[in-house]
Amino acid sequence: MPVQLMKIIKGQSETPLPSHLQKENLQHLKEGCDHTNKYVQGVVTLSYPLTKLRDGTDFFKIVLQDSDNLFSQINSINVLIYGKMAEDCAKIIRRGETFIVAGFKVIKLPTVREDGRHGCHLEVSEEAGSAIYIYTTPGTTAASETASVSVAPKYVYTPLNHLKDGTIVNLYGIVKFFKPPYVSKGTDYCSVVTLVDPSNVKLTCTLFNGNLDSLPKIYKVGDIVRFHRIKIREYNGQMQGITSAGFASLTFDGTVGAPVVPRTSSKVYTFMDEEQKTIEELRIWAASNISISGPAARLSGVQPMLFFDLTCQLVGKAKVDGSSFLLKVWDGTKCPYPTWKVPVEAKDLEGEKVLLHQLRNLAVDILVYDNHVQLAESLKIGSFLRIYSIHTKQASADNEDVSHIEFHLHGGTCYGRGIGVLPECNPDVKELKAFLESVDLADSQNMENTCSMDLDSTFGNVTDLELDLQRCQQLSVTVLTDHQDLSNTELKTITNSTAPQQYRIRAKLRTYKPQKLHQSVKLHCSKCNSLQEVPYGDDFDFILHGSANTAPNPELHNTSWYESVTWTTQDQKQREIAIHFVKHDEMLQHPEDTLLMIEGGTLKEIWKLTKRFKCVIPVRSTEDDLELLDLSAPFLLQGNVKYYGCKQCSTPKPIKNLSSIAAEQQPSWEPTEVAQVLGIELLQYVFIMKFTLVDETGALNAYLFDYEKFFQIPASEILTNSFLQQKMQMTMNTLCPPGRKLGDLPWLECFIRSYNVRDATKNQVYYQIFDTTVAEDVV
C-alpha cells in the first residue's frame, strides 16, 4: 500500500486509520517479533536527501520521534524507506509532521547506539506491503505535491457469476464446503473450499502452499473469505479457482453480529473500513441462504454409528503403526458409553502423565489414519483442535462380553475429513477453555463407569430410527443440480405429458428399492446396454481352482516385456505358481507402478498381491501364449476393485498386446486402456434404484442409473468398502428417514427425463433421474 495523506480537521483526522491496526510502543519493537497489524507513530525530526542505491532503487531516510514519550531514554528511531514510497515521501514530508507506518520490518543494528535512538531501525517498501500515513493540516501541502502522491488503491472484487477463464481476480465468498488442509502428493499442503455468494454461483477452489499457516484459516461452513490474486480456470464447463503468485487470503466469522476480525494468511495485508460493510452484507445473506451446521457435538452426546465434528483439547498422542496415529482428547464431558483404549506402550505416549491419569474417565482415544498421520504427529500437546467427520463405531473384542465405542478419523478427505488447529482467540476455544477450567477433575476420578452395567441392552435401545433422526438433525437435506435453466414442474403435470421431455422437480422420496442397498449395484455394458449381477467371490474362486489344473508353460517365461518367477507350494496339492512382472524400458518398476500376471494363484493369494502391486491379471498358459481366464472371472484386479468384461461384446486379443502399454513413456495401466488393448468391452459398476417421488399433486416412479455422481461414491468401490456402505446407508436414511410421516420428509430437488419404452403390445412411459447429485453437506 503506497503513501496516503490524512488531513487534520479541528484536531481530528478526516479519514480514520484502518480499524484492524493497533499502535505499537517504540520500546516494544524487537527483531523477530510479530508486528502484524501494528503501527508506529511519531513526529519527523530529521530527513535526509533522496538518493539511489547501487541497483537504482530510490532510498529515503527519516528520524521519527515518539511524541508521547519525549523523556524516555529511547524516544526515536530511524526509518529507511525504499522504492516508489521513498520517492513519494521525499516530495511531501516536512519536519514536524506526524508520520505513521504499518507493515514494517524491524532490523537490529550491528552496534549499540548512544544517541537516544532505538537499537533497531524500520525498513519500509511497497513490495513488502508497507503502508505510510502522513497527517497534514490544510494549506501546508501544495496541490501539485498532493497530486504527486500515490493514494492507496481500492481493490476490485469480482462476483462469482462474472468470473472468466484465465483471469486472476480478487473475490469475496461464503464457505459452503471445505476440506481442512492436508498433505498433498507432493511436498505442499492442500485445502479445498467451495464458495458461494449472492449471485448464487458456486466456485470450488483448490489451494496449495508449502507453509500450512499460509492457507486460509477456515473453521466452519458459513465463514467468509477474501481472496486476492486467485487464478480462475474453466474445467468441464465449471469455473475453478487455484492459487497463483501473490495469492493472499483473509477469513472472517460468518455469524451475524460477530466482531469483524480477520484471520490472515499474510503477515501484511490491507483491510479498508468500507470492506466491513461487505462482510456484514454477506453475513446477512448467508444467514437466510446457507445451511450452516449447528455447534459441534460434545462427547456426552455421541452415539454409535455417528459422523460428527468435535472441538476438543489434545492431552496425549502416540504413534501406533506406519498408517495410524493416536490422539487423546477431551472436551470436559463424559461419553455415555465405554470407549476403546488403544493399546500403546507408556513410553511411547506423549503428554503430562499426571493429567492423563486425572482424565482417564473423560479423555477418549481417536485413531487417525493415512494422510492425517503427518499432521497429527506435528500437533502440540495442549493445543485446541476441531476434528471433522469423526466416525463412532460400535465394537467388542473377542475376549470381551460387552460393547464399546471406537473413534476413527478415516483416511482421505471426502466429506471434509481432517484436523484443524484452532487459535486460543477463537470464540469456540474461549468457551471450551472456560468450561474445561470449571470441570472438577477430582469428581471425574471418582466416577465409576456406570454404563458398564447391561451395556448390550443399552446399545440395543439405540434404534436405527434414532440414529437416522440424529443424522437428519446434523445435515441439511437437499439435492443439488448442475442446471438452473428450468423451473419446477408438478408431478401431476409430468405424468399427464407426453415423452420424451426433461423436467426439474421438487418432491419427497416416499420409498425406494432395493432396500438392501448392496443389491442396487449392477454391471452395465455401454455397447449392448445389458445389465448383469456382480458375480460372487465364490464363482471367481471356483474358476481359479479350475485354471490351477493347467501347469505354467516354461517356454512362455521371461520374455522381452515381462520377467517370470515360479515356485511350487508345499501343501498336498503342490500347486505350481507363476508370476510374470511386466517391465518398462527393460527394467522392473516399483510395486505401486507394476502390473503383474499370475498363474495358479488362489483368491486369497491374489488379494494379497493387489495390496502391494498396481494391477493383477489372472492368466493361464496355452502352447503359444498366455491367455485370460473365462470372462465370468474378472480380467483385472486393482486395489479392492474387480473389473469384468462383457461376454457378448468382447473379443479377447493376445496378452502380448499389453506390451504396447508397457512401451509407453509412463504406463498408467488404467482399466479402460488395459481393456481396450485386450479386446475387452469393459463392464461398468452402476447403481440401479427405483425412487417413488411425491409432491402435493401426485406421485411417480423414477429410476436412478448412476456410476458415482448422485451419491458421490464410486459404485465400483461400494461392495468392498464397509465405510462407503455405511455412508450410502446414512445418505438414504437422510433422504428418506424410516418411520417418518410424509409431511416430515425432506424435500429433494432433482432433474428427471421421461422416455418411451415400446414392446409388441404397448407403449409405456418411464422416468429417469439425471444431472443430479446429493449435496456435499449430506454425504
C-alpha positions in Angstrom: 0.0 0.0 0.0 1.6 3.4 -1.1 1.7 6.7 0.8 -1.6 8.3 1.9 -2.2 11.8 3.1 -4.5 12.2 6.1 -5.9 15.7 6.6 -6.3 17.1 10.1 -9.6 19.0 10.6 -10.3 20.5 14.1 -7.7 18.3 15.6 -9.1 15.1 14.2 -8.1 13.0 11.1 -10.6 13.4 8.3 -10.1 9.7 7.4 -9.5 7.3 10.3 -6.9 4.6 10.2 -8.0 1.0 9.2 -9.7 -0.4 12.2 -7.5 -3.6 12.4 -4.3 -1.5 13.2 -3.1 -1.1 16.8 -0.4 1.3 18.0 2.9 -0.2 19.0 5.1 1.4 21.6 8.7 2.2 20.4 10.2 0.4 23.4 8.4 -2.8 22.4 9.9 -3.1 18.9 12.2 -6.1 18.7 13.7 -8.0 15.7 11.9 -11.4 15.2 8.7 -10.4 16.9 5.4 -10.4 15.1 4.3 -6.8 14.5 1.5 -7.7 12.1 -1.5 -5.3 12.4 0.7 -2.8 14.4 1.7 0.7 13.5 4.3 3.1 14.8 3.5 6.8 15.1 5.9 9.7 15.7 6.9 13.2 14.6 9.5 13.6 11.8 12.5 15.4 13.4 15.1 14.8 10.6 15.0 13.8 6.9 17.9 13.0 4.6 18.1 13.8 0.8 16.6 11.2 -1.6 19.4 9.0 -3.0 19.7 6.0 -5.2 21.3 2.7 -4.2 23.7 0.8 -6.5 20.9 -1.2 -8.1 19.0 2.0 -8.9 16.4 1.7 -6.1 15.3 5.0 -4.6 16.2 5.4 -0.9 15.0 7.9 1.7 15.8 8.1 5.4 14.0 9.9 8.2 14.2 10.0 12.0 11.0 9.5 13.9 10.5 10.7 17.4 7.9 9.3 19.8 6.0 12.4 20.9 4.2 10.5 23.6 7.4 9.6 25.4 9.8 12.6 24.9 11.6 12.0 28.2 12.1 8.3 27.7 15.7 7.1 27.3 14.9 5.7 23.8 12.4 8.0 22.1 13.4 8.0 18.4 14.1 5.5 15.6 15.5 5.5 12.1 13.1 4.7 9.3 14.5 3.5 5.9 12.2 3.8 3.0 12.8 2.1 -0.4 11.4 2.3 -3.9 8.4 4.3 -5.0 7.5 5.1 -1.4 10.9 6.8 -0.9 10.2 9.0 -3.9 6.7 9.9 -2.7 7.8 10.6 0.9 10.7 12.8 -0.2 8.3 15.1 -2.0 5.9 15.8 0.8 7.4 15.0 4.2 8.2 18.1 6.3 9.8 18.3 9.7 7.2 18.4 12.5 4.6 16.4 10.6 3.1 13.3 12.1 4.2 10.1 10.4 2.6 6.7 10.8 3.9 3.4 9.3 2.5 -0.1 9.2 3.8 -3.3 7.6 7.3 -2.5 8.6 10.3 -4.8 9.2 12.4 -4.5 12.4 16.1 -4.9 11.8 18.6 -4.9 14.7 21.6 -2.6 14.3 25.1 -4.1 14.5 26.3 -1.7 17.2 24.7 -0.2 20.3 23.7 3.5 19.8 24.3 6.1 22.4 22.3 9.0 20.9 18.9 8.1 22.4 17.8 6.3 19.2 16.4 2.8 19.1 18.9 -0.2 18.7 16.8 -1.3 15.6 15.6 0.5 12.5 12.5 0.1 10.5 12.6 -0.9 6.8 9.6 0.1 4.6 8.7 -0.6 1.0 5.7 -1.1 -1.2 6.9 -4.5 -2.2 6.8 -5.6 1.5 3.2 -4.5 1.7 4.0 -1.4 3.9 1.6 1.5 4.4 2.5 5.1 5.3 0.1 7.7 6.5 1.1 11.3 6.8 -1.0 13.8 8.9 -1.0 17.2 7.3 -3.1 20.3 8.1 -5.0 22.1 5.3 -2.8 24.5 3.4 0.6 23.0 4.3 0.8 20.9 1.2 0.8 22.3 -2.3 -1.8 21.0 -4.7 0.9 19.8 -7.1 2.6 17.9 -4.2 -0.7 16.3 -3.2 -1.4 15.2 -6.8 2.0 13.5 -7.0 1.3 11.2 -4.0 0.0 7.7 -4.8 -3.3 7.1 -3.0 -3.9 3.7 -1.6 -5.5 1.6 -4.4 -9.0 0.2 -4.0 -9.2 -3.4 -4.9 -11.9 -4.5 -7.3 -13.8 -7.6 -6.3 -15.4 -9.8 -8.9 -18.8 -11.5 -8.2 -18.7 -15.3 -8.8 -21.1 -15.1 -11.7 -18.7 -12.8 -13.6 -15.6 -15.0 -13.4 -13.8 -15.7 -16.7 -11.3 -18.4 -17.7 -7.6 -17.4 -17.4 -8.1 -14.3 -15.3 -6.6 -13.5 -11.9 -9.1 -11.8 -9.7 -10.0 -10.7 -6.2 -13.2 -12.0 -4.7 -15.3 -12.5 -1.6 -17.2 -15.7 -0.9 -19.1 -17.6 1.7 -17.8 -21.1 2.6 -20.3 -23.7 1.6 -18.0 -26.7 2.0 -14.3 -27.1 2.8 -11.6 -29.7 3.4 -9.1 -28.8 6.2 -5.5 -28.6 4.9 -3.9 -31.9 4.2 -0.6 -33.1 2.8 -0.8 -33.4 -1.0 1.1 -36.0 -3.0 4.0 -33.6 -3.3 5.5 -31.5 -0.6 2.8 -28.9 -0.3 -0.3 -28.7 1.8 -3.6 -28.5 0.0 -7.0 -27.2 1.0 -10.3 -27.3 -0.9 -13.1 -24.8 -0.4 -16.4 -24.3 -2.2 -17.7 -20.7 -2.1 -21.0 -19.1 -2.9 -22.1 -15.5 -3.0 -25.4 -13.6 -3.6 -25.2 -14.4 -7.3 -26.0 -18.0 -6.4 -23.0 -19.3 -8.3 -20.6 -21.8 -6.8 -16.8 -21.8 -7.1 -14.6 -24.6 -5.9 -11.0 -23.5 -5.2 -8.0 -25.8 -4.8 -5.3 -24.1 -2.8 -1.7 -25.2 -2.4 1.1 -23.8 -0.2 4.3 -25.3 1.3 3.5 -23.4 4.5 0.5 -24.7 6.4 -0.1 -21.4 8.1 -0.4 -19.6 4.7 -3.6 -21.4 3.7 -6.9 -19.8 4.6 -7.9 -20.3 8.3 -11.4 -21.7 7.7 -13.0 -23.3 10.8 -16.6 -23.9 9.7 -19.2 -23.7 7.0 -20.5 -20.1 6.8 -17.1 -18.5 7.3 -16.4 -15.6 4.8 -13.2 -15.4 2.9 -11.5 -12.7 0.9 -9.1 -14.0 -1.8 -6.6 -11.7 -3.5 -4.9 -12.8 -6.8 -6.6 -16.1 -7.3 -6.4 -17.6 -10.7 -9.6 -18.8 -12.5 -9.7 -21.6 -14.9 -12.6 -23.5 -16.6 -12.7 -27.3 -16.3 -15.6 -29.4 -17.6 -17.7 -26.4 -18.0 -17.2 -25.2 -14.4 -15.1 -22.3 -13.2 -12.4 -23.3 -10.6 -10.0 -21.3 -8.5 -6.4 -22.1 -7.9 -3.5 -20.3 -6.2 -1.3 -18.0 -8.2 1.8 -16.0 -7.4 1.0 -13.5 -4.7 -2.2 -15.2 -3.5 -3.4 -14.0 -0.1 -6.5 -14.6 1.9 -8.4 -13.3 4.9 -11.1 -15.2 6.7 -13.9 -13.8 8.8 -16.5 -15.4 11.1 -19.8 -15.5 9.2 -22.0 -15.1 12.2 -24.2 -12.0 12.2 -23.1 -9.6 14.9 -19.7 -11.3 15.5 -16.7 -8.9 15.6 -15.1 -8.3 12.1 -11.7 -9.6 12.9 -9.7 -11.1 10.0 -7.8 -14.4 10.3 -4.9 -13.8 8.0 -2.7 -15.9 5.8 -0.4 -13.0 5.2 2.0 -11.1 7.5 0.9 -7.8 6.0 -2.4 -7.0 4.5 -4.9 -4.2 3.8 -8.5 -4.1 5.0 -10.3 -0.9 4.3 -13.2 0.3 6.5 -15.7 0.1 3.7 -15.0 -3.7 3.4 -16.6 -4.1 6.8 -19.9 -3.3 5.2 -19.2 -6.0 2.6 -18.7 -8.6 5.4 -21.9 -7.6 7.2 -23.9 -7.8 3.9 -22.6 -11.3 3.2 -23.4 -12.4 6.7 -27.0 -11.3 6.4 -27.4 -13.0 3.0 -25.7 -16.2 4.3 -28.0 -16.4 7.4 -31.0 -17.0 5.1 -29.4 -18.7 2.2 -26.7 -21.1 3.5 -27.4 -24.2 5.6 -24.9 -23.7 8.4 -24.5 -26.7 10.7 -25.1 -26.2 14.4 -22.4 -26.3 17.1 -20.0 -29.3 17.0 -21.1 -32.3 19.1 -20.0 -33.0 22.6 -18.6 -36.3 23.7 -21.6 -36.6 26.1 -23.9 -36.7 23.1 -22.3 -39.2 20.8 -24.0 -42.4 19.7 -22.8 -45.5 17.8 -22.6 -45.2 14.0 -22.4 -41.4 14.0 -20.3 -38.9 12.0 -19.6 -35.7 13.8 -17.2 -32.7 14.3 -15.5 -32.3 17.7 -14.0 -29.3 19.3 -11.5 -30.5 21.9 -8.1 -30.2 23.6 -5.2 -32.6 22.8 -3.8 -34.1 26.0 -1.8 -37.1 24.6 -0.6 -38.6 21.4 1.4 -41.7 20.2 2.4 -43.5 17.1 0.5 -46.8 16.6 2.0 -48.0 13.4 3.0 -46.7 10.0 -0.5 -45.9 8.9 -2.3 -44.8 12.1 -1.7 -42.4 15.0 -3.4 -42.0 18.3 -4.8 -38.7 19.6 -6.1 -38.5 23.2 -8.6 -35.6 23.6 -11.2 -34.3 25.9 -14.0 -31.7 25.9 -14.9 -31.7 29.6 -17.9 -34.0 29.1 -18.1 -37.8 29.5 -19.0 -40.2 26.7 -22.1 -42.2 27.8 -20.6 -45.5 26.6 -17.4 -47.3 27.4 -14.7 -46.2 25.0 -11.9 -48.1 23.3 -8.5 -47.6 24.8 -5.9 -48.0 22.0 -3.1 -50.2 23.3 0.2 -48.3 23.3 3.4 -48.6 25.3 3.5 -46.0 28.2 6.9 -44.8 27.0 5.5 -44.1 23.5 2.7 -41.9 24.9 3.4 -38.1 24.8 1.6 -36.0 27.4 1.6 -35.0 31.0 1.3 -38.3 32.9 -0.5 -36.8 35.9 -3.1 -35.0 33.8 -3.6 -38.2 31.6 -4.3 -40.1 34.8 -6.7 -37.5 36.0 -8.6 -37.5 32.7 -8.7 -41.3 32.3 -12.5 -41.2 32.6 -13.0 -38.2 30.4 -10.4 -38.4 27.6 -11.2 -40.6 24.6 -8.8 -42.2 22.1 -9.2 -41.2 18.4 -7.3 -43.2 15.9 -6.4 -41.2 12.7 -5.2 -42.9 9.5 -3.2 -42.4 6.4 -2.9 -38.8 5.1 -3.9 -37.4 8.5 -1.0 -39.0 10.3 1.7 -36.5 9.3 -0.4 -33.6 10.6 -1.3 -35.5 13.8 2.3 -36.1 14.6 3.1 -32.3 14.4 0.3 -31.3 16.8 1.4 -29.8 20.2 0.1 -31.2 23.4 -2.4 -28.7 24.9 -3.5 -27.3 21.5 -7.2 -26.9 20.7 -8.5 -28.9 17.8 -11.5 -29.2 15.6 -11.6 -32.7 14.1 -14.0 -33.1 11.2 -16.2 -36.2 10.4 -15.1 -38.5 13.2 -16.7 -41.9 12.9 -18.1 -43.6 16.0 -18.1 -47.4 15.6 -19.7 -50.0 17.9 -17.4 -53.0 18.5 -16.3 -55.6 21.0 -13.1 -57.5 21.4 -13.0 -61.3 21.1 -12.4 -61.6 24.9 -15.0 -59.1 25.9 -18.7 -59.7 26.7 -19.6 -56.0 26.4 -19.5 -53.5 23.6 -17.6 -50.3 23.4 -17.4 -47.2 21.1 -14.4 -46.6 18.9 -13.5 -43.2 17.4 -11.9 -43.2 13.9 -10.8 -40.4 11.6 -10.6 -42.4 8.3 -8.1 -41.7 5.6 -8.8 -39.4 2.7 -10.5 -36.0 2.6 -14.0 -36.9 1.4 -16.9 -35.4 3.3 -14.4 -32.8 4.7 -12.5 -35.2 6.9 -9.5 -33.6 8.6 -7.9 -31.9 11.6 -7.9 -28.1 12.2 -5.9 -26.3 14.9 -7.8 -23.5 16.5 -6.1 -20.4 17.9 -6.9 -19.5 21.5 -8.6 -16.3 20.4 -11.3 -18.4 18.6 -14.7 -17.9 20.3 -15.3 -21.7 20.5 -11.9 -22.2 22.1 -12.6 -19.4 24.7 -15.9 -21.1 25.5 -14.3 -24.5 25.7 -11.4 -23.3 27.9 -13.8 -21.7 30.4 -15.8 -24.9 30.5 -12.7 -27.1 31.0 -11.5 -24.9 33.8 -14.8 -25.4 35.6 -14.5 -29.2 35.5 -13.8 -30.8 38.8 -11.2 -33.5 38.0 -11.4 -35.0 41.5 -15.0 -35.8 40.8 -14.2 -37.3 37.4 -11.6 -39.7 39.0 -14.3 -40.9 41.4 -16.7 -41.7 38.6 -17.4 -45.3 38.1 -18.2 -46.4 34.6 -21.9 -46.7 35.4 -22.7 -47.6 31.8 -20.8 -50.8 32.1 -24.0 -52.4 33.5 -26.2 -54.0 30.9 -24.3 -52.5 28.1 -25.7 -54.7 25.4 -29.2 -53.7 26.3 -28.1 -50.0 26.3 -26.8 -50.3 22.8 -29.9 -52.2 21.9 -32.1 -49.2 22.9 -30.4 -47.0 20.3 -32.6 -48.0 17.4 -31.8 -47.4 13.8 -34.6 -44.8 13.7 -33.0 -42.8 16.5 -29.6 -42.9 14.7 -31.2 -41.8 11.4 -33.0 -38.9 13.1 -29.8 -37.8 14.7 -28.2 -37.8 11.3 -31.1 -35.8 9.8 -30.6 -33.2 12.5 -26.9 -32.8 11.6 -27.4 -32.4 7.9 -29.2 -30.1 5.5 -31.3 -32.5 3.4 -31.2 -31.1 -0.1 -30.2 -32.4 -3.5 -28.3 -30.1 -5.8 -28.2 -30.0 -9.5 -25.8 -28.6 -12.1 -28.6 -26.8 -14.0 -30.6 -23.7 -13.2 -32.4 -23.1 -16.5 -35.6 -25.0 -15.8 -38.4 -24.1 -13.3 -40.1 -26.6 -11.1 -42.9 -28.8 -12.6 -45.6 -30.5 -10.6 -45.6 -34.3 -10.8 -49.2 -34.4 -12.0 -48.3 -32.2 -15.0 -45.4 -34.6 -15.8 -47.5 -37.7 -15.6 -50.1 -36.1 -17.9 -47.5 -35.0 -20.5 -46.1 -36.9 -23.5 -42.5 -38.2 -23.6 -39.6 -37.5 -24.1 -39.2 -34.4 -22.1 -37.0 -33.0 -19.3 -38.2 -31.5 -16.0 -36.9 -30.0 -12.8 -39.0 -31.2 -9.8 -39.2 -30.6 -6.1 -40.5 -33.7 -4.4 -40.2 -36.0 -1.4 -38.8 -39.6 -1.5 -41.6 -41.8 -0.1 -39.8 -45.1 -0.6 -37.0 -46.7 -2.7 -36.0 -50.1 -3.9 -33.9 -52.1 -3.3 -33.9 -51.6 0.5 -30.8 -53.7 0.7 -28.5 -51.2 -0.9 -25.8 -53.6 -2.0 -28.4 -55.1 -4.3 -28.5 -51.8 -6.2 -25.0 -52.3 -7.7 -25.0 -53.9 -11.2 -22.6 -54.3 -14.1 -23.5 -52.4 -17.2 -22.3 -52.8 -20.8 -22.5 -49.4 -22.6 -22.2 -51.2 -26.0 -25.1 -53.7 -25.8 -26.8 -51.8 -22.9 -27.1 -55.0 -20.9 -27.2 -55.3 -17.1 -26.0 -58.2 -15.1 -25.5 -59.1 -11.4 -22.0 -58.7 -9.9 -20.6 -62.2 -9.6 -20.0 -63.7 -6.1 -16.4 -64.2 -4.9 -17.1 -67.9 -4.8 -17.6 -68.0 -8.6 -14.1 -66.4 -9.1 -12.5 -68.8 -6.6 -14.0 -71.8 -8.5 -12.6 -70.5 -11.8 -9.2 -70.0 -10.2 -9.2 -73.6 -8.9 -10.0 -74.9 -12.3 -7.3 -72.9 -14.0 -4.7 -74.2 -11.5 -5.0 -77.6 -13.1 -3.1 -76.3 -16.1 0.6 -76.1 -15.3 2.5 -72.9 -16.3 4.3 -73.3 -19.7 8.1 -72.7 -19.1 8.5 -71.7 -22.7 6.4 -68.6 -22.1 8.5 -67.4 -19.2 10.9 -64.4 -19.2 10.1 -62.6 -22.5 11.3 -59.3 -23.7 8.5 -57.4 -21.9 8.0 -59.4 -18.7 10.1 -61.3 -16.1 8.8 -64.5 -14.6 9.1 -66.1 -11.2 7.9 -69.7 -10.4 7.6 -71.9 -7.4 5.7 -74.9 -6.1 3.5 -74.8 -2.9 4.4 -77.1 -0.1 0.9 -78.3 0.6 -0.5 -81.6 -0.5 -1.7 -80.3 -3.9 1.8 -78.9 -4.7 0.4 -76.2 -7.0 2.7 -74.6 -9.5 2.5 -70.8 -9.4 4.0 -68.4 -11.9 4.1 -64.6 -11.6 5.0 -62.5 -14.6 6.1 -58.9 -13.8 5.7 -56.5 -16.7 8.8 -54.4 -17.4 9.2 -50.9 -18.6 12.3 -50.0 -20.6 13.6 -53.5 -19.8 13.5 -52.7 -16.1 11.2 -53.8 -13.3 9.3 -51.0 -11.8 8.3 -50.1 -8.2 5.5 -52.4 -7.0 3.0 -49.5 -6.9 3.6 -48.9 -10.7 3.8 -52.6 -11.7 1.2 -54.8 -13.5 1.7 -58.5 -13.0 0.1 -61.6 -14.3 -0.4 -64.7 -12.2 -1.0 -68.4 -13.0 -2.1 -70.9 -10.4 -2.9 -68.5 -7.6 -5.8 -68.7 -5.2 -8.3 -65.9 -4.5 -6.6 -65.2 -1.1 -3.1 -65.0 -2.8 -4.4 -62.7 -5.5 -5.9 -60.3 -3.0 -2.6 -60.1 -1.2 -0.9 -59.2 -4.4 -3.4 -56.4 -5.1 -2.5 -54.7 -1.9 1.2 -54.4 -3.0 1.1 -54.1 -6.8 -0.7 -51.7 -9.1 -2.7 -54.3 -11.1 -3.1 -58.1 -11.2 -4.3 -60.1 -14.2 -5.2 -63.8 -13.7 -4.0 -65.8 -16.7 -3.3 -69.4 -17.8 -0.8 -70.9 -20.3 -1.5 -72.2 -23.8 1.1 -73.6 -26.2 1.8 -70.3 -27.8 0.8 -67.5 -25.3 -0.7 -66.6 -22.0 -4.5 -66.0 -22.1 -7.2 -64.6 -20.0 -9.5 -66.8 -17.9 -13.2 -67.2 -18.7 -14.8 -63.8 -18.7 -17.1 -64.9 -15.9 -14.0 -64.0 -13.8 -12.5 -60.5 -13.6 -9.9 -59.9 -16.2 -8.2 -57.3 -14.0 -7.9 -56.5 -10.3 -6.8 -53.1 -9.0 -7.0 -52.3 -5.3 -10.2 -53.7 -4.0 -12.0 -53.5 -7.3 -12.6 -56.4 -9.7 -13.0 -55.4 -13.4 -15.2 -57.6 -15.7 -15.7 -57.8 -19.4 -18.9 -58.3 -21.4 -19.1 -61.8 -22.7 -21.3 -60.8 -25.6 -19.3 -57.8 -26.8 -15.7 -58.7 -26.0 -13.3 -60.3 -28.5 -10.2 -61.2 -26.4 -6.9 -60.4 -28.0 -3.5 -61.9 -27.2 -1.9 -61.0 -23.8 1.2 -59.8 -25.6 -0.8 -56.7 -26.7 -0.1 -55.4 -23.2 3.5 -54.8 -24.3 2.2 -51.7 -26.2 1.2 -50.1 -22.9 4.5 -51.2 -21.3 6.3 -49.3 -24.0 4.6 -46.0 -23.2 6.7 -43.3 -21.6 4.7 -43.6 -18.4 2.4 -46.6 -18.4 -0.7 -45.8 -16.4 -2.3 -49.3 -16.5 -5.8 -47.7 -16.4 -8.5 -50.4 -16.6 -10.1 -48.7 -19.7 -6.7 -48.8 -21.6 -6.0 -52.4 -20.5 -9.4 -53.5 -21.6 -9.0 -51.8 -25.0 -5.7 -53.4 -25.9 -7.0 -56.8 -24.8 -10.2 -56.6 -26.8 -12.4 -56.4 -23.7 -15.7 -54.4 -23.6 -15.4 -53.1 -20.0 -18.4 -53.6 -17.8 -19.0 -50.6 -15.5 -20.3 -50.7 -12.0 -23.6 -48.8 -11.7 -26.3 -48.0 -9.1 -29.8 -49.0 -10.3 -32.6 -47.9 -7.9 -36.3 -47.0 -8.2 -37.4 -43.9 -6.3 -41.1 -43.2 -5.5 -41.3 -39.5 -5.5 -44.3 -37.5 -4.3 -45.5 -33.9 -4.1 -48.8 -32.1 -3.4 -50.2 -33.1 -6.8 -49.2 -36.7 -7.3 -46.6 -39.4 -7.4 -44.3 -41.1 -9.9 -41.6 -43.8 -10.0 -38.2 -42.5 -11.3 -35.2 -44.7 -11.9 -31.7 -43.8 -10.8 -29.0 -45.0 -13.2 -25.7 -43.7 -11.8 -22.0 -44.6 -11.8 -20.9 -42.2 -9.0 -22.3 -38.7 -9.5 -25.5 -39.0 -7.4 -24.1 -40.4 -4.2 -20.5 -39.0 -4.8 -19.5 -42.6 -4.1 -18.0 -44.8 -6.9 -20.3 -47.8 -7.5 -17.1 -49.8 -8.2 -15.9 -49.5 -4.6 -19.2 -49.8 -2.6 -19.2 -53.7 -2.4 -15.8 -53.9 -0.8 -15.7 -50.9 1.4 -17.8 -51.0 4.6 -17.2 -47.4 5.3 -18.7 -46.3 2.0 -21.6 -48.7 2.6 -22.4 -47.0 5.9 -22.1 -43.6 4.2 -24.6 -44.7 1.5 -27.0 -46.1 4.1 -26.8 -42.8 6.1 -27.4 -40.8 2.9 -30.5 -42.8 2.1 -31.7 -42.5 5.7 -31.3 -38.8 5.4 -33.2 -38.5 2.1 -35.9 -41.0 3.2 -35.8 -41.3 7.0 -37.5 -44.5 8.1 -40.6 -44.2 10.3 -41.2 -40.6 9.5 -44.6 -39.2 8.3 -44.8 -37.9 4.8 -45.1 -34.3 6.0 -41.8 -34.7 7.9 -39.8 -36.0 4.9 -37.2 -33.6 3.4 -37.6 -32.1 0.0 -35.4 -33.1 -2.9 -34.6 -31.1 -5.9 -33.6 -33.1 -9.0 -34.0 -33.4 -12.7 -35.9 -36.2 -14.4 -36.4 -37.1 -18.0 -39.3 -39.0 -19.5 -38.8 -41.6 -22.2 -40.8 -44.2 -24.1 -40.4 -48.0 -24.0 -42.3 -49.9 -26.6 -42.9 -53.6 -26.9 -45.1 -55.7 -29.2 -48.3 -54.7 -27.4 -48.0 -51.3 -25.8 -46.0 -48.1 -25.2 -45.0 -47.2 -21.7 -43.5 -44.0 -20.3 -40.6 -44.3 -17.8 -38.8 -41.6 -15.8 -35.0 -41.4 -15.0 -33.1 -39.1 -12.7 -30.2 -37.3 -14.3 -27.7 -34.5 -13.7 -28.4 -34.6 -10.0 -26.1 -35.1 -7.1 -26.5 -35.3 -3.3 -25.4 -32.1 -1.6 -21.9 -32.1 -0.1 -23.3 -31.4 3.4 -25.4 -34.6 3.2 -22.7 -37.0 2.1 
